[in-house]
Amino acid sequence: MDTVADRVKHLRKQLKLTQTTLGQCAGGISKQAVSQWERGITEPQWEALNALQRACGVNPYWLLHGTAPMLESEHTPSADATPVGPSPPGHPGTCPLAELLDDLSRRLAAADPAVRDEVTRLVLRYLENPPAGARIAKAIELLLGEDENLPPA
């Protein structure tokens, strides 16, 4: 499976889902959008990846790059695993991607449209280059500003 399109179709068939059901798992994406993913016309956006991870345990790195197990339940993180992102203050270790993306989504809802576009670009850049995650996370934090719901560092 060389392409995202191949992996989306393989995932759907492995999970025995229709395009409609996979779309529902991906946060309410239409059957037509899933069809476009499978034909390589478009690729899933980070919101859909987040929803698929939560609903089905799909590893977003596998879906986008084919570099990890398809489902997260097949993988137990090792001590030398690359962290998904920075931990929020007061939380040791790394946060699950779904938790980070939920927080990001909440904060983006209140952001200026130009900031949302830039953050989306940075998130996609991170998915292409996880080792740059710390720098990219810092850039996103600077764009979004302080989160008043987090305790001070």
CYANA upper distance limits for C-alpha pairs under 8 A (distance plus 0.5 A):
  1 MET  CA      6 ASP  CA      5.96
  1 MET  CA      7 ARG  CA      6.57
  1 MET  CA     66 GLY  CA      8.16
  2 ASP  CA      6 ASP  CA      7.21
  2 ASP  CA      7 ARG  CA      8.28
  2 ASP  CA     66 GLY  CA      8.13
  3 THR  CA      7 ARG  CA      6.93
  3 THR  CA     40 GLY  CA      8.36
  3 THR  CA     65 HIS  CA      8.35
  4 VAL  CA      8 VAL  CA      6.58
  4 VAL  CA     37 TRP  CA      8.06
  4 VAL  CA     38 GLU  CA      8.25
  4 VAL  CA     40 GLY  CA      7.66
  4 VAL  CA     43 GLU  CA      7.51
  4 VAL  CA     63 LEU  CA      6.58
  4 VAL  CA     64 LEU  CA      6.09
  4 VAL  CA     65 HIS  CA      7.67
  4 VAL  CA     66 GLY  CA      8.50
  5 ALA  CA      9 LYS  CA      6.82
  5 ALA  CA     37 TRP  CA      5.96
  5 ALA  CA     38 GLU  CA      4.77
  5 ALA  CA     39 ARG  CA      6.34
  5 ALA  CA     40 GLY  CA      5.42
  5 ALA  CA     43 GLU  CA      8.05
  6 ASP  CA     10 HIS  CA      6.59
  6 ASP  CA     38 GLU  CA      7.01
  7 ARG  CA     11 LEU  CA      6.39
  7 ARG  CA     63 LEU  CA      6.43
  7 ARG  CA     66 GLY  CA      8.14
  8 VAL  CA     12 ARG  CA      6.69
  8 VAL  CA     37 TRP  CA      7.39
  8 VAL  CA     38 GLU  CA      6.39
  8 VAL  CA     63 LEU  CA      7.26
  9 LYS  CA     13 LYS  CA      6.73
  9 LYS  CA     38 GLU  CA      6.03
 10 HIS  CA     14 GLN  CA      6.49
 11 LEU  CA     15 LEU  CA      6.62
 11 LEU  CA     70 MET  CA      8.24
 12 ARG  CA     16 LYS  CA      6.48
 12 ARG  CA     17 LEU  CA      5.75
 12 ARG  CA     18 THR  CA      7.44
 12 ARG  CA     19 GLN  CA      7.83
 12 ARG  CA     22 LEU  CA      7.15
 13 LYS  CA     17 LEU  CA      6.72
 17 LEU  CA     21 THR  CA      6.27
 17 LEU  CA     22 LEU  CA      6.50
 18 THR  CA     22 LEU  CA      6.66
 19 GLN  CA     23 GLY  CA      6.56
 19 GLN  CA     31 LYS  CA      5.65
 19 GLN  CA     34 VAL  CA      6.39
 19 GLN  CA     35 SER  CA      7.38
 20 THR  CA     24 GLN  CA      6.83
 20 THR  CA     30 SER  CA      7.00
 20 THR  CA     31 LYS  CA      5.05
 20 THR  CA     34 VAL  CA      8.20
 21 THR  CA     25 CYS  CA      6.79
 22 LEU  CA     26 ALA  CA      6.65
 22 LEU  CA     31 LYS  CA      8.49
 22 LEU  CA     34 VAL  CA      7.90
 23 GLY  CA     27 GLY  CA      7.18
 23 GLY  CA     28 GLY  CA      6.00
 23 GLY  CA     29 ILE  CA      4.81
 23 GLY  CA     30 SER  CA      6.00
 23 GLY  CA     31 LYS  CA      6.44
 23 GLY  CA     33 ALA  CA      8.15
 23 GLY  CA     34 VAL  CA      6.62
 24 GLN  CA     28 GLY  CA      4.74
 24 GLN  CA     29 ILE  CA      6.41
 24 GLN  CA     30 SER  CA      8.01
 25 CYS  CA     29 ILE  CA      8.49
 25 CYS  CA     51 ALA  CA      6.88
 25 CYS  CA     52 LEU  CA      6.19
 25 CYS  CA     55 ALA  CA      6.23
 25 CYS  CA     56 CYS  CA      7.75
 26 ALA  CA     47 GLU  CA      8.33
 26 ALA  CA     48 ALA  CA      5.09
 26 ALA  CA     49 LEU  CA      7.29
 26 ALA  CA     50 ASN  CA      8.20
 26 ALA  CA     51 ALA  CA      5.36
 26 ALA  CA     52 LEU  CA      5.35
 26 ALA  CA     55 ALA  CA      8.15
 27 GLY  CA     47 GLU  CA      7.94
 27 GLY  CA     48 ALA  CA      6.33
 27 GLY  CA     51 ALA  CA      5.87
 27 GLY  CA     52 LEU  CA      8.00
 29 ILE  CA     33 ALA  CA      6.82
 29 ILE  CA     34 VAL  CA      7.61
 29 ILE  CA     48 ALA  CA      8.08
 30 SER  CA     34 VAL  CA      7.02
 31 LYS  CA     35 SER  CA      6.68
 32 GLN  CA     36 GLN  CA      6.74
 33 ALA  CA     37 TRP  CA      6.83
 33 ALA  CA     42 THR  CA      8.40
 34 VAL  CA     38 GLU  CA      6.76
 35 SER  CA     39 ARG  CA      6.70
 36 GLN  CA     40 GLY  CA      6.60
 36 GLN  CA     41 ILE  CA      5.55
 36 GLN  CA     42 THR  CA      6.15
 36 GLN  CA     43 GLU  CA      8.28
 37 TRP  CA     41 ILE  CA      6.53
 37 TRP  CA     42 THR  CA      5.62
 37 TRP  CA     43 GLU  CA      5.71
 37 TRP  CA     44 PRO  CA      7.24
 44 PRO  CA     48 ALA  CA      6.39
 44 PRO  CA     49 LEU  CA      6.98
 45 GLN  CA     49 LEU  CA      6.87
 46 TRP  CA     50 ASN  CA      6.52
 46 TRP  CA    123 VAL  CA      8.13
 46 TRP  CA    124 LEU  CA      8.03
 47 GLU  CA     51 ALA  CA      6.81
 47 GLU  CA    101 LEU  CA      8.23
 48 ALA  CA     52 LEU  CA      6.56
 49 LEU  CA     53 GLN  CA      6.59
 49 LEU  CA     58 VAL  CA      8.47
 49 LEU  CA     60 PRO  CA      6.39
 50 ASN  CA     54 ARG  CA      6.83
 50 ASN  CA     60 PRO  CA      8.27
 50 ASN  CA     97 LEU  CA      7.82
 50 ASN  CA     98 ALA  CA      5.92
 50 ASN  CA    101 LEU  CA      7.08
 50 ASN  CA    102 ASP  CA      8.43
 51 ALA  CA     55 ALA  CA      6.44
 51 ALA  CA     98 ALA  CA      8.22
 52 LEU  CA     56 CYS  CA      5.98
 52 LEU  CA     57 GLY  CA      7.15
 52 LEU  CA     58 VAL  CA      6.27
 53 GLN  CA     57 GLY  CA      4.94
 53 GLN  CA     58 VAL  CA      5.02
 53 GLN  CA     59 ASN  CA      6.64
 53 GLN  CA     60 PRO  CA      7.37
 53 GLN  CA     98 ALA  CA      7.32
 54 ARG  CA     58 VAL  CA      8.20
 54 ARG  CA     98 ALA  CA      6.98
 56 CYS  CA     71 LEU  CA      8.31
 57 GLY  CA     71 LEU  CA      5.91
 57 GLY  CA     72 GLU  CA      5.93
 57 GLY  CA     73 SER  CA      7.30
 58 VAL  CA     62 TRP  CA      8.37
 58 VAL  CA     63 LEU  CA      8.06
 58 VAL  CA     70 MET  CA      6.49
 58 VAL  CA     71 LEU  CA      5.08
 58 VAL  CA     72 GLU  CA      6.56
 59 ASN  CA     63 LEU  CA      7.01
 59 ASN  CA     68 ALA  CA      7.64
 59 ASN  CA     69 PRO  CA      7.26
 59 ASN  CA     70 MET  CA      6.02
 59 ASN  CA     71 LEU  CA      5.75
 59 ASN  CA     72 GLU  CA      5.87
 60 PRO  CA     64 LEU  CA      6.59
 61 TYR  CA     65 HIS  CA      6.04
 61 TYR  CA     66 GLY  CA      7.00
 61 TYR  CA     67 THR  CA      6.68
 61 TYR  CA     68 ALA  CA      6.47
 61 TYR  CA    127 LEU  CA      7.84
 62 TRP  CA     66 GLY  CA      4.49
 62 TRP  CA     67 THR  CA      5.69
 62 TRP  CA     68 ALA  CA      5.24
 62 TRP  CA     69 PRO  CA      6.53
 62 TRP  CA     70 MET  CA      5.84
 63 LEU  CA     70 MET  CA      7.54
 64 LEU  CA    127 LEU  CA      8.42
 66 GLY  CA     70 MET  CA      8.31
 69 PRO  CA     74 GLU  CA      6.87
 69 PRO  CA     75 HIS  CA      7.01
 70 MET  CA     74 GLU  CA      8.14
 71 LEU  CA     75 HIS  CA      7.96
 72 GLU  CA     76 THR  CA      8.26
 77 PRO  CA     81 ALA  CA      6.46
 82 THR  CA    130 PRO  CA      8.20
 82 THR  CA    131 PRO  CA      7.99
 83 PRO  CA     94 THR  CA      6.45
 84 VAL  CA     94 THR  CA      7.21
 84 VAL  CA     95 CYS  CA      7.63
 84 VAL  CA     96 PRO  CA      7.54
 84 VAL  CA     97 LEU  CA      6.69
 84 VAL  CA    130 PRO  CA      7.91
 84 VAL  CA    133 GLY  CA      7.96
 85 GLY  CA     94 THR  CA      6.88
 85 GLY  CA     95 CYS  CA      7.28
 85 GLY  CA     97 LEU  CA      7.99
 85 GLY  CA    100 LEU  CA      8.07
 85 GLY  CA    133 GLY  CA      6.69
 85 GLY  CA    134 ALA  CA      7.30
 85 GLY  CA    137 ALA  CA      7.47
 86 PRO  CA     94 THR  CA      6.66
 86 PRO  CA     95 CYS  CA      7.68
 86 PRO  CA    134 ALA  CA      7.20
 86 PRO  CA    137 ALA  CA      7.57
 87 SER  CA     91 HIS  CA      6.43
 87 SER  CA     92 PRO  CA      7.00
 87 SER  CA     93 GLY  CA      6.70
 87 SER  CA     94 THR  CA      5.51
 87 SER  CA     95 CYS  CA      6.19
 88 PRO  CA     95 CYS  CA      8.23
 88 PRO  CA    150 LEU  CA      8.42
 89 PRO  CA    150 LEU  CA      8.00
 89 PRO  CA    151 PRO  CA      7.54
 89 PRO  CA    152 PRO  CA      7.90
 89 PRO  CA    153 ALA  CA      6.09
 90 GLY  CA    151 PRO  CA      8.48
 90 GLY  CA    153 ALA  CA      8.21
 95 CYS  CA     99 GLU  CA      6.85
 95 CYS  CA    100 LEU  CA      6.89
 96 PRO  CA    100 LEU  CA      6.99
 97 LEU  CA    101 LEU  CA      6.54
 98 ALA  CA    102 ASP  CA      6.50
 99 GLU  CA    103 ASP  CA      6.81
100 LEU  CA    104 LEU  CA      6.62
101 LEU  CA    105 SER  CA      6.36
102 ASP  CA    106 ARG  CA      6.71
103 ASP  CA    107 ARG  CA      6.73
104 LEU  CA    108 LEU  CA      6.43
105 SER  CA    109 ALA  CA      6.74
106 ARG  CA    110 ALA  CA      7.87
107 ARG  CA    111 ALA  CA      7.20
107 ARG  CA    144 LEU  CA      7.68
107 ARG  CA    147 ASP  CA      8.18
108 LEU  CA    112 ASP  CA      8.47
108 LEU  CA    115 VAL  CA      8.47
108 LEU  CA    116 ARG  CA      6.46
108 LEU  CA    144 LEU  CA      7.98
111 ALA  CA    115 VAL  CA      6.71
111 ALA  CA    116 ARG  CA      6.82
111 ALA  CA    144 LEU  CA      7.44
112 ASP  CA    116 ARG  CA      6.84
113 PRO  CA    117 ASP  CA      6.76
114 ALA  CA    118 GLU  CA      6.81
115 VAL  CA    119 VAL  CA      6.56
115 VAL  CA    143 LEU  CA      7.04
115 VAL  CA    144 LEU  CA      7.91
116 ARG  CA    120 THR  CA      6.55
117 ASP  CA    121 ARG  CA      6.77
118 GLU  CA    122 LEU  CA      6.77
119 VAL  CA    123 VAL  CA      6.61
119 VAL  CA    140 ILE  CA      6.46
119 VAL  CA    143 LEU  CA      7.99
120 THR  CA    124 LEU  CA      6.75
121 ARG  CA    125 ARG  CA      6.67
122 LEU  CA    126 TYR  CA      6.63
122 LEU  CA    136 ILE  CA      6.87
122 LEU  CA    140 ILE  CA      7.76
123 VAL  CA    127 LEU  CA      6.84
123 VAL  CA    136 ILE  CA      8.17
124 LEU  CA    128 GLU  CA      6.93
125 ARG  CA    129 ASN  CA      6.71
126 TYR  CA    130 PRO  CA      5.71
126 TYR  CA    131 PRO  CA      8.48
126 TYR  CA    132 ALA  CA      7.04
126 TYR  CA    133 GLY  CA      6.24
126 TYR  CA    136 ILE  CA      7.09
129 ASN  CA    133 GLY  CA      7.80
132 ALA  CA    136 ILE  CA      6.72
133 GLY  CA    137 ALA  CA      6.32
134 ALA  CA    138 LYS  CA      6.70
135 ARG  CA    139 ALA  CA      6.80
136 ILE  CA    140 ILE  CA      6.74
137 ALA  CA    141 GLU  CA      6.67
138 LYS  CA    142 LEU  CA      6.70
139 ALA  CA    143 LEU  CA      6.72
140 ILE  CA    144 LEU  CA      6.65
141 GLU  CA    145 GLY  CA      6.21
141 GLU  CA    146 GLU  CA      7.71
142 LEU  CA    146 GLU  CA      8.40
